[in-house]
């Protein structure tokens, strides 16, 4: 059975993984007859956001791996223990955690830094010519990790500012509607806008399910 790594960034759209995107990804992988391997870095979150009020709770501190374990029902691995040899492909759901915990894109845009283990695994997967998928804002993480290595093509939908930041990393951006995806066959990269554009969960699901199928088709 093919093993598809799913890199999570916490639990909750404002400070971690977008839960709908993560769960739809896991479901689509299972329905495709593959095995999802949930992963997350064992690091502190940038901050904790009260999802009821949208406000940062300065009194709270949370760990990305511990929070991501909620989505994975406890079955999750520390990213530092996994290499490209353990996986056939990898997918990154979105949510602000991708731009806050997996990278500093939310703070620094194209000049952001990446979590060292995230960067390592993405570069290993790319060097091994194994497919990589990314949803929502997560293509910005791919752009920062790989844009200087190769002119990969990704999408975050049609947001002009984010697309410009992606281009500044050396990657290419292609506009894409919410229910579709962009596939860079040469570099085995697949991406979809998901909640960068989605107004309804069904819109996000259509693009995510197509993206998962496209990633697996590249194996």
KEKOLZA-935189 format. One record per residue: residue in three letters; residue number from 1; x negated, y negated, z negated of N, C-alpha, C, O in turn. Coordinates in pm, whole numbers, plus 50000, padded with zeros to 5 digits. Atoms other than C-alpha are relative to their C-alpha. Layout:
BEGIN
[site "ALA" NUM [X Y Z] [X Y Z] [X Y Z] [X Y Z]],
...
This chain:
BEGIN
[site "UNK" 1 [49916 50120 50000] [50000 50000 50000] [49912 49874 50000] [49816 49865 49924]],
[site "UNK" 2 [50077 50124 49991] [49868 49656 50094] [50019 49917 49873] [50130 49907 49819]],
[site "UNK" 3 [49997 50082 50121] [49782 49431 49799] [49989 49852 50036] [49891 49809 50097]],
[site "UNK" 4 [49995 50143 49970] [49879 49065 49828] [49985 49920 49871] [50074 49922 49786]],
[site "UNK" 5 [50020 50084 50118] [49733 48834 49566] [50092 49880 50003] [50112 49819 50109]],
[site "UNK" 6 [49915 50119 50012] [49968 48559 49443] [49938 49914 49890] [49946 49948 49772]],
[site "UNK" 7 [50069 50086 50095] [49777 48275 49277] [50099 49902 49939] [50150 49813 50006]],
[site "UNK" 8 [49907 50085 50072] [49995 48109 49016] [49925 49892 49923] [49807 49907 49892]],
[site "UNK" 9 [50066 50115 50062] [49925 47776 48846] [50071 49954 49873] [50060 49839 49832]],
[site "UNK" 10 [49921 50033 50117] [50146 47790 48538] [50145 50039 50023] [50172 50129 50103]],
[site "UNK" 11 [49859 49963 49989] [50524 47800 48504] [50087 49875 49989] [50112 49825 49880]],
[site "UNK" 12 [49915 50119 49997] [50741 47508 48611] [49951 49899 50101] [49832 49870 50108]],
[site "UNK" 13 [50037 50083 49885] [50746 47271 48906] [49914 49880 49965] [49826 49844 50043]],
[site "UNK" 14 [50067 50127 50028] [50615 46960 48729] [49860 50016 49943] [49781 49922 49948]],
[site "UNK" 15 [50134 49982 50057] [50309 47110 48561] [49941 50139 50027] [49836 50173 49973]],
[site "UNK" 16 [50048 49865 49970] [50269 47462 48703] [50053 50047 50135] [50075 49966 50225]],
[site "UNK" 17 [49945 49945 49876] [50398 47694 48975] [50148 49966 50012] [50221 49966 49913]],
[site "UNK" 18 [49858 50019 49973] [50732 47612 49137] [50064 50139 49990] [50031 50228 50068]],
[site "UNK" 19 [49951 49866 50033] [50934 47903 49000] [50077 50062 50116] [50059 50181 50144]],
[site "UNK" 20 [49927 49944 49886] [51170 47945 49296] [49902 50050 50106] [49916 50161 50157]],
[site "UNK" 21 [50097 49961 49897] [50876 47952 49538] [49924 50126 49960] [49903 50215 50043]],
[site "UNK" 22 [50075 49884 50046] [50685 48202 49326] [50085 50126 50005] [50039 50230 50053]],
[site "UNK" 23 [49914 49882 50004] [50980 48439 49279] [50039 50045 50142] [50041 50164 50170]],
[site "UNK" 24 [49968 49964 49862] [51082 48425 49646] [49881 50068 50067] [49898 50163 50143]],
[site "UNK" 25 [50121 49938 49946] [50722 48506 49739] [49985 50143 49951] [49958 50233 50031]],
[site "UNK" 26 [50013 49866 50056] [50712 48805 49505] [50105 50094 50060] [50075 50210 50091]],
[site "UNK" 27 [49892 49918 49943] [51047 48931 49636] [49970 50035 50146] [49989 50149 50188]],
[site "UNK" 28 [50028 49976 49858] [50943 48891 50000] [49886 50100 50018] [49889 50183 50108]],
[site "UNK" 29 [50111 49905 49994] [50617 49079 49938] [50052 50141 49973] [50017 50235 50045]],
[site "UNK" 30 [49946 49869 50035] [50805 49366 49774] [50087 50054 50112] [50078 50172 50148]],
[site "UNK" 31 [49911 49955 49891] [51066 49380 50050] [49922 50039 50125] [49970 50117 50207]],
[site "UNK" 32 [50084 49966 49885] [50783 49399 50305] [49923 50130 49977] [49848 50173 50064]],
[site "UNK" 33 [50067 49875 50028] [50658 49715 50137] [49857 49986 49953] [49780 50082 49956]],
[site "UNK" 34 [50134 50025 50053] [50345 49555 49992] [50008 49982 49849] [50117 49975 49792]],
[site "UNK" 35 [50008 50019 50145] [50229 49510 49632] [49949 49860 49968] [49843 49820 50017]],
[site "UNK" 36 [50045 50131 50044] [50207 49166 49476] [49909 50016 49879] [49940 50089 49784]],
[site "UNK" 37 [50095 50000 50111] [49908 49113 49248] [49992 49856 49949] [49929 49771 50011]],
[site "UNK" 38 [49997 50137 50053] [49968 48807 49031] [49867 49965 49934] [49808 50046 49862]],
[site "UNK" 39 [50129 50048 50049] [49661 48602 48943] [50016 49857 49950] [50103 49784 49997]],
[site "UNK" 40 [50005 50140 50044] [49590 48280 48754] [49869 49976 49928] [49814 50067 49866]],
[site "UNK" 41 [50121 50030 50075] [49287 48104 48613] [50030 49984 49851] [50136 49934 49813]],
[site "UNK" 42 [49985 50009 50145] [49239 48122 48236] [49944 49865 49955] [49833 49857 49902]],
[site "UNK" 43 [50041 50137 50032] [49220 47745 48179] [50118 49923 49941] [50232 49966 49953]],
[site "UNK" 44 [49895 50086 50053] [49415 47472 48003] [50070 49926 50114] [50006 49889 50212]],
[site "UNK" 45 [49929 50085 49905] [49687 47291 48198] [49952 49856 49986] [49903 49816 49880]],
[site "UNK" 46 [50032 50143 50008] [49622 46927 48283] [50082 49934 49891] [50029 49859 49809]],
[site "UNK" 47 [49908 50049 50103] [49925 46840 48071] [50127 50083 50005] [50144 50167 50092]],
[site "UNK" 48 [49872 49929 50007] [50268 46969 47975] [50112 49899 50023] [50116 49793 49960]],
[site "UNK" 49 [49889 50088 49968] [50582 46814 48121] [50130 50061 49948] [50159 50178 49971]],
[site "UNK" 50 [49867 49959 50044] [50922 46835 47954] [50088 50002 50125] [50117 49897 50182]],
[site "UNK" 51 [49926 49989 49875] [51127 46966 48247] [50144 49950 49989] [50213 49937 50090]],
[site "UNK" 52 [49867 50058 50018] [51449 46831 48098] [49997 49850 50022] [50087 49793 50083]],
[site "UNK" 53 [50010 50146 49990] [51330 46470 48081] [49906 49953 50110] [49914 49838 50155]],
[site "UNK" 54 [50100 50039 49902] [51045 46473 48331] [49882 49926 49939] [49795 49878 50012]],
[site "UNK" 55 [50105 50074 50068] [50818 46314 48071] [49888 50093 49952] [49912 50208 49916]],
[site "UNK" 56 [50113 49924 50053] [50470 46430 47970] [50013 50009 49848] [50040 49910 49780]],
[site "UNK" 57 [49998 49978 50145] [50466 46582 47620] [49854 50005 49953] [49789 50109 49960]],
[site "UNK" 58 [50140 50010 50038] [50130 46465 47488] [49965 50086 49879] [49847 50110 49853]],
[site "UNK" 59 [50026 49919 50119] [50169 46678 47174] [49983 50148 50032] [49944 50225 49944]],
[site "UNK" 60 [50001 49858 49963] [50180 47009 47366] [49877 50033 50084] [49830 49951 50163]],
[site "UNK" 61 [50111 49949 49921] [49893 47212 47510] [50035 50142 50043] [50081 50223 49962]],
[site "UNK" 62 [49969 49866 49952] [49937 47519 47729] [49891 50052 50092] [49814 49974 50149]],
[site "UNK" 63 [50100 49932 49919] [49722 47771 47915] [50063 50049 50130] [50173 50105 50129]],
[site "UNK" 64 [49945 49967 49868] [49772 47832 48288] [50029 50150 50012] [50136 50189 50060]],
[site "UNK" 65 [49981 49854 49989] [49727 48211 48268] [50115 50046 49912] [50197 50128 49955]],
[site "UNK" 66 [49894 49961 50093] [49956 48246 47966] [50137 49958 50054] [50233 50034 50047]],
[site "UNK" 67 [49872 50048 49946] [50229 48035 48126] [50039 50076 50127] [50155 50111 50145]],
[site "UNK" 68 [49971 49927 49876] [50199 48208 48465] [50047 50142 49971] [50122 50200 50049]],
[site "UNK" 69 [49957 49865 50038] [50246 48541 48285] [50151 50008 49982] [50208 50117 49993]],
[site "UNK" 70 [49854 50001 50010] [50608 48435 48229] [50063 50041 50134] [50157 50121 50137]],
[site "UNK" 71 [49947 49969 49867] [50673 48452 48604] [49968 50143 50038] [50049 50212 50100]],
[site "UNK" 72 [50048 49866 49962] [50474 48774 48642] [50052 50109 49907] [50015 50226 49922]],
[site "UNK" 73 [49948 49903 50098] [50664 48944 48355] [49886 50069 49926] [49894 50186 49891]],
[site "UNK" 74 [50113 49950 50076] [50329 48986 48183] [49896 50075 50081] [49785 50098 50033]],
[site "UNK" 75 [50093 49924 49917] [50166 49175 48469] [49921 49904 50088] [49959 49874 50201]],
[site "UNK" 76 [50079 50101 49931] [49896 48930 48571] [49855 50018 49964] [49821 50067 49856]],
[site "UNK" 77 [50144 49985 50022] [49519 48922 48605] [49932 49863 49996] [49970 49771 50067]],
[site "UNK" 78 [50085 50118 50003] [49265 48659 48513] [49930 49991 50136] [49866 50086 50179]],
[site "UNK" 79 [50055 50018 49866] [49152 48520 48848] [49851 50032 50006] [49801 50078 50109]],
[site "UNK" 80 [50145 49979 50001] [48787 48548 48744] [49962 50147 50012] [49847 50178 50041]],
[site "UNK" 81 [50028 49856 49994] [48816 48929 48739] [50031 50061 50136] [50017 50182 50155]],
[site "UNK" 82 [49955 49951 49870] [48935 48957 49100] [49911 49946 50111] [49872 49829 50110]],
[site "UNK" 83 [50077 50042 49883] [48738 48946 49424] [50077 50033 50127] [50180 50100 50122]],
[site "UNK" 84 [49934 49973 49872] [48831 48958 49791] [50007 50149 50030] [50097 50193 50101]],
[site "UNK" 85 [50000 49855 49977] [48745 49328 49791] [50121 50068 49937] [50157 50180 49976]],
[site "UNK" 86 [49885 49941 50070] [49045 49388 49561] [50132 49973 50071] [50235 50032 50036]],
[site "UNK" 87 [49877 50048 49938] [49300 49225 49794] [49996 50013 50151] [49888 50017 50211]],
[site "UNK" 88 [49990 50002 49854] [49424 49244 50152] [50037 49862 50053] [50007 49829 50167]],
[site "UNK" 89 [49961 50137 49964] [49565 48889 50157] [50028 49926 49870] [50034 49987 49763]],
[site "UNK" 90 [49967 50081 50118] [49644 48604 49919] [50097 49890 50040] [50089 49837 50151]],
[site "UNK" 91 [49902 50106 49976] [49930 48353 49892] [50003 49909 49878] [50000 49955 49764]],
[site "UNK" 92 [49990 50099 50107] [49950 48033 49688] [50136 49932 50005] [50161 49854 50097]],
[site "UNK" 93 [49878 50080 50011] [50297 47912 49586] [49965 49856 49962] [49853 49828 49920]],
[site "UNK" 94 [50023 50140 50032] [50337 47538 49533] [50043 49966 49858] [50034 50048 49767]],
[site "UNK" 95 [49978 50055 50132] [50447 47326 49243] [49884 49908 49967] [49775 49924 50020]],
[site "UNK" 96 [50104 50096 50033] [50250 47041 49089] [49877 50067 49937] [49769 50009 49937]],
[site "UNK" 97 [50114 49930 50058] [50031 47299 48914] [49889 50024 50101] [49772 50024 50065]],
[site "UNK" 98 [50102 49981 49897] [49854 47363 49244] [49914 49875 50015] [49795 49883 50044]],
[site "UNK" 99 [50070 50127 49985] [49761 46994 49255] [49947 49944 49868] [49878 49842 49867]],
[site "UNK" 100 [50044 50046 50132] [49697 46959 48880] [49909 50100 49928] [49817 50060 49857]],
[site "UNK" 101 [50072 49897 50073] [49561 47292 48755] [49905 50082 50088] [49796 50120 50045]],
[site "UNK" 102 [50088 49930 49907] [49419 47471 49060] [49903 49902 50065] [49796 49941 50113]],
[site "UNK" 103 [50083 50106 49943] [49277 47140 49182] [50035 49870 49930] [50122 49866 49843]],
[site "UNK" 104 [49966 50134 50051] [49275 46770 49099] [50060 49915 50111] [50051 49792 50108]],
[site "UNK" 105 [49945 50072 49885] [49453 46678 49423] [50100 49893 49959] [50107 49787 50021]],
[site "UNK" 106 [49901 50097 50045] [49731 46501 49232] [49935 49871 49951] [49997 49765 49954]],
[site "UNK" 107 [50072 50116 50054] [49471 46266 49084] [49906 49937 50102] [49890 49815 50106]],
[site "UNK" 108 [50110 50049 49916] [49204 46239 49354] [50019 50020 50149] [49931 49982 50226]],
[site "UNK" 109 [49975 49981 49858] [49358 46338 49688] [49890 50079 50068] [49845 50182 50016]],
[site "UNK" 110 [50098 49927 49920] [49106 46444 49952] [49867 50018 49929] [49791 50109 49963]],
[site "UNK" 111 [50127 49990 50074] [48816 46388 49709] [50012 50089 49877] [49923 50088 49792]],
[site "UNK" 112 [49974 49920 50119] [48961 46633 49458] [49897 50111 49982] [49827 50149 50076]],
[site "UNK" 113 [50079 49881 50030] [48770 46912 49289] [50096 50118 49986] [50216 50099 49965]],
[site "UNK" 114 [49920 49879 50012] [48893 47271 49274] [49955 50080 49879] [49838 50075 49840]],
[site "UNK" 115 [50040 49903 50100] [48901 47522 48994] [49898 50093 50065] [49920 50141 50176]],
[site "UNK" 116 [50110 49925 49940] [48579 47717 49049] [50041 50139 50045] [49995 50187 50149]],
[site "UNK" 117 [49960 49865 49964] [48745 48058 49052] [50097 50001 50118] [50093 50092 50201]],
[site "UNK" 118 [49912 50013 49884] [49017 47945 49294] [49918 49979 50126] [49940 50045 50227]],
[site "UNK" 119 [50085 50027 49884] [48756 47805 49529] [49920 50123 50042] [49911 50155 50160]],
[site "UNK" 120 [50077 49879 49969] [48544 48118 49503] [50083 50104 50073] [50041 50155 50177]],
[site "UNK" 121 [49918 49896 49939] [48829 48357 49585] [50046 49959 50139] [50045 50041 50231]],
[site "UNK" 122 [49956 50045 49867] [48959 48146 49874] [49887 50011 50102] [49909 50053 50215]],
[site "UNK" 123 [50113 49992 49907] [48614 48127 50029] [49961 50145 50028] [49921 50178 50140]],
[site "UNK" 124 [50026 49857 49978] [48562 48500 49979] [50101 50058 50098] [50064 50131 50190]],
[site "UNK" 125 [49895 49949 49910] [48895 48578 50147] [49978 49952 50142] [49991 50029 50237]],
[site "UNK" 126 [50022 50058 49867] [48817 48345 50435] [49880 50066 50068] [49886 50102 50185]],
[site "UNK" 127 [50120 49937 49943] [48468 48491 50485] [50027 50144 50042] [49968 50194 50138]],
[site "UNK" 128 [49966 49861 49969] [48618 48840 50485] [50107 50011 50109] [50148 50121 50147]],
[site "UNK" 129 [49898 50007 49895] [48871 48728 50750] [50131 50065 49955] [50198 50134 50033]],
[site "UNK" 130 [49874 49951 50054] [49163 48819 50525] [50102 49887 49996] [50065 49773 49965]],
[site "UNK" 131 [49899 50106 49988] [49493 48627 50563] [50024 49925 49869] [50017 49982 49760]],
[site "UNK" 132 [49968 50086 50114] [49578 48336 50334] [50128 49924 50032] [50141 49865 50139]],
[site "UNK" 133 [49877 50077 49985] [49924 48185 50288] [50007 49892 49893] [49951 49907 49784]],
[site "UNK" 134 [49985 50109 50097] [50016 47859 50116] [50133 49931 50020] [50178 49911 50133]],
[site "UNK" 135 [49867 50059 49998] [50346 47694 50027] [49998 49861 49939] [49919 49833 49849]],
[site "UNK" 136 [49976 50129 50063] [50458 47340 49953] [49873 49914 50000] [49820 49887 50108]],
[site "UNK" 137 [50120 50082 50009] [50160 47130 49829] [49873 50085 50001] [49764 50031 50019]],
[site "UNK" 138 [50118 49914 50008] [49926 47433 49804] [49911 49998 50124] [49791 50022 50111]],
[site "UNK" 139 [50091 50012 49886] [49798 47390 50163] [49891 49894 49979] [49785 49902 50041]],
[site "UNK" 140 [50103 50100 50031] [49611 47086 50026] [49882 50065 49928] [49767 50023 49946]],
[site "UNK" 141 [50108 49926 50067] [49413 47327 49807] [49916 50074 50104] [49793 50073 50098]],
[site "UNK" 142 [50072 49931 49893] [49324 47533 50113] [49915 49903 50080] [49800 49932 50114]],
[site "UNK" 143 [50072 50100 49922] [49224 47220 50302] [49872 49957 49929] [49767 49945 49992]],
[site "UNK" 144 [50118 50042 50075] [48987 47113 50026] [49897 50111 49992] [49777 50085 49998]],
[site "UNK" 145 [50093 49887 50012] [48837 47461 49992] [49934 50036 50132] [49817 50074 50134]],
[site "UNK" 146 [50047 49944 49873] [48799 47539 50361] [49983 49898 50112] [49925 49931 50215]],
[site "UNK" 147 [50003 50099 49892] [48828 47215 50562] [49861 49967 50051] [49843 49935 50168]],
[site "UNK" 148 [50138 50027 49958] [48452 47162 50566] [49935 50124 50058] [49829 50116 50121]],
[site "UNK" 149 [50054 49873 49948] [48395 47529 50654] [50048 50023 50142] [49971 50068 50227]],
[site "UNK" 150 [49940 49980 49868] [48631 47542 50954] [50120 49907 50014] [50182 49871 49913]],
[site "UNK" 151 [49887 50091 49979] [48899 47319 51111] [50133 50073 49991] [50207 50081 50089]],
[site "UNK" 152 [49875 49926 50018] [49188 47518 50966] [50120 49908 50020] [50111 49787 49998]],
[site "UNK" 153 [49876 50075 49980] [49544 47408 51048] [50102 50045 49896] [50127 50165 49879]],
[site "UNK" 154 [49898 49972 50102] [49808 47384 50773] [50114 49900 50015] [50107 49806 50094]],
[site "UNK" 155 [49890 50096 50005] [50138 47210 50706] [50046 49980 49857] [50041 50072 49776]],
[site "UNK" 156 [49926 50027 50124] [50304 47041 50410] [50135 49940 50037] [50208 49889 49951]],
[site "UNK" 157 [49874 50056 49953] [50598 46930 50625] [49975 49877 50083] [49923 49886 50194]],
[site "UNK" 158 [50017 50123 49921] [50594 46568 50734] [49962 49879 49916] [49973 49766 49964]],
[site "UNK" 159 [50039 50113 50084] [50472 46355 50443] [49871 49938 50053] [49767 50004 50057]],
[site "UNK" 160 [50111 50065 49932] [50240 46102 50605] [49877 49988 49911] [49765 50015 49955]],
[site "UNK" 161 [50113 50020 50090] [50024 46030 50301] [49927 50130 49969] [49804 50134 49971]],
[site "UNK" 162 [50062 49872 50031] [49964 46394 50211] [49931 50058 50122] [49823 50116 50112]],
[site "UNK" 163 [50061 49952 49876] [49897 46484 50574] [49868 49928 50027] [49772 49989 50072]],
[site "UNK" 164 [50123 50077 49981] [49638 46206 50591] [49890 50049 49906] [49773 50059 49946]],
[site "UNK" 165 [50098 49949 50096] [49467 46337 50278] [49946 50135 50044] [49827 50163 50028]],
[site "UNK" 166 [50044 49870 49949] [49456 46685 50428] [49902 49983 50115] [49800 50051 50120]],
[site "UNK" 167 [50090 50025 49887] [49298 46552 50746] [49864 49948 49953] [49762 49974 50015]],
[site "UNK" 168 [50126 50056 50053] [49037 46370 50537] [49908 50108 49945] [49788 50083 49927]],
[site "UNK" 169 [50084 49889 50048] [48914 46708 50409] [49929 50071 50115] [49839 50151 50092]],
[site "UNK" 170 [50054 49930 49884] [48831 46820 50764] [50097 50099 50059] [50075 50152 50168]],
[site "UNK" 171 [49896 49910 49948] [49141 47036 50803] [50092 49924 50094] [50088 49801 50102]],
[site "UNK" 172 [49901 50059 49911] [49416 46976 51058] [50138 50016 49939] [50165 50112 49867]],
[site "UNK" 173 [49862 49989 50049] [49781 46907 50977] [50096 50003 50117] [50082 49927 50213]],
[site "UNK" 174 [49896 49990 49898] [50081 47009 51186] [50136 49980 49934] [50168 50049 49837]],
[site "UNK" 175 [49866 50024 50053] [50430 46873 51119] [50086 50125 50020] [50076 50194 50121]],
[site "UNK" 176 [49920 49877 49996] [50680 47150 51044] [50132 49979 49928] [50133 49919 49821]],
[site "UNK" 177 [49872 50007 50071] [51052 47171 50957] [50006 50099 49885] [49929 50195 49880]],
[site "UNK" 178 [49998 49927 50126] [51152 47319 50624] [50019 50150 50015] [49962 50227 49938]],
[site "UNK" 179 [49970 49857 49989] [51280 47656 50745] [49898 50076 50085] [49915 50196 50110]],
[site "UNK" 180 [50098 49937 49913] [50975 47728 50962] [49863 50004 49933] [49850 49970 49815]],
[site "UNK" 181 [50136 49988 50053] [50602 47785 50916] [49901 49970 50111] [49936 49970 50229]],
[site "UNK" 182 [50109 50022 49903] [50271 47708 51085] [49899 50112 49981] [49858 50141 49868]],
[site "UNK" 183 [50098 49892 50006] [50033 47990 51169] [49875 49961 50079] [49883 49927 50197]],
[site "UNK" 184 [50130 50021 49938] [49664 47937 51244] [49941 50139 50020] [49874 50193 49932]],
[site "UNK" 185 [50039 49862 49977] [49590 48270 51405] [49848 50018 49999] [49797 50119 49952]],
[site "UNK" 186 [50146 49989 49994] [49222 48201 51462] [49941 50017 49860] [49849 50097 49839]],
[site "UNK" 187 [50055 49998 50135] [49160 48145 51091] [50084 50079 49900] [50051 50086 49782]],
[site "UNK" 188 [49911 49919 50083] [49443 48366 50957] [50055 49921 49880] [50050 49967 49766]],
[site "UNK" 189 [49940 50086 50101] [49610 48082 50766] [50146 49977 50037] [50177 49943 50151]],
[site "UNK" 190 [49857 50022 49978] [49990 48055 50728] [50053 49907 49890] [50019 49924 49773]],
[site "UNK" 191 [49948 50094 50099] [50176 47770 50557] [50141 49955 50036] [50184 49965 50151]],
[site "UNK" 192 [49861 50045 49982] [50528 47632 50510] [50029 49887 49901] [49970 49886 49793]],
[site "UNK" 193 [49975 50115 50089] [50671 47311 50356] [50068 50033 49868] [50042 49969 49767]],
[site "UNK" 194 [49923 49964 50120] [50904 47481 50105] [50058 49874 49935] [50123 49794 50003]],
[site "UNK" 195 [49935 50112 50069] [51004 47223 49840] [49936 49864 50026] [49978 49764 49967]],
[site "UNK" 196 [50043 50132 49951] [50797 46949 50001] [50112 49937 50083] [50121 49815 50096]],
[site "UNK" 197 [49888 50047 49919] [51108 46925 50221] [50135 50056 49956] [50238 49993 49979]],
[site "UNK" 198 [49874 49930 50026] [51370 47166 50090] [50092 49923 49904] [50048 49872 49801]],
[site "UNK" 199 [49898 50055 50087] [51690 47028 49944] [50084 50108 49936] [50159 50084 49842]],
[site "UNK" 200 [49924 49885 50050] [51834 47373 49882] [49906 50119 49994] [49812 50129 50072]],
[site "UNK" 201 [50087 49883 50016] [51679 47700 49766] [50000 50086 50126] [49899 50149 50157]],
[site "UNK" 202 [49993 49919 49878] [51798 47872 50085] [49906 49945 50108] [49851 50022 50187]],
[site "UNK" 203 [50092 50059 49903] [51595 47627 50294] [49856 50041 49969] [49781 50081 50058]],
[site "UNK" 204 [50134 49958 50040] [51281 47700 50096] [49979 50149 50027] [49873 50190 50075]],
[site "UNK" 205 [50012 49855 49985] [51350 48074 50107] [49976 50041 50145] [49896 50131 50171]],
[site "UNK" 206 [50017 49964 49859] [51376 48087 50486] [49854 49985 50042] [49797 50076 50103]],
[site "UNK" 207 [50139 50023 49961] [51032 47936 50534] [49902 50090 49926] [49805 50138 49985]],
[site "UNK" 208 [50089 49915 50079] [50871 48134 50253] [50004 50144 50048] [49900 50208 50062]],
[site "UNK" 209 [49988 49862 49953] [51006 48468 50372] [49931 50019 50134] [49866 50121 50157]],
[site "UNK" 210 [50069 49993 49870] [50883 48397 50725] [49849 49995 49982] [49775 50063 50052]],
[site "UNK" 211 [50143 50013 50025] [50545 48296 50587] [49941 50131 49947] [49835 50173 49991]],
[site "UNK" 212 [50048 49872 50054] [50507 48617 50386] [49991 50105 50111] [49892 50178 50120]],
[site "UNK" 213 [50004 49903 49890] [50598 48826 50689] [49885 49970 50096] [49818 50062 50144]],
[site "UNK" 214 [50110 50037 49908] [50350 48630 50903] [49865 50036 49940] [49777 50085 50012]],
[site "UNK" 215 [50125 49964 50065] [50072 48679 50648] [49975 50151 50014] [49866 50194 50049]],
[site "UNK" 216 [50016 49854 49992] [50134 49054 50641] [49978 50046 50143] [49909 50146 50166]],
[site "UNK" 217 [50020 49963 49858] [50149 49067 51022] [49855 49981 50045] [49812 50039 50144]],
[site "UNK" 218 [50140 50026 49964] [49790 48938 51029] [49904 50103 49943] [49785 50098 49972]],
[site "UNK" 219 [50085 49899 50061] [49659 49234 50830] [49951 50102 50104] [49877 50194 50070]],
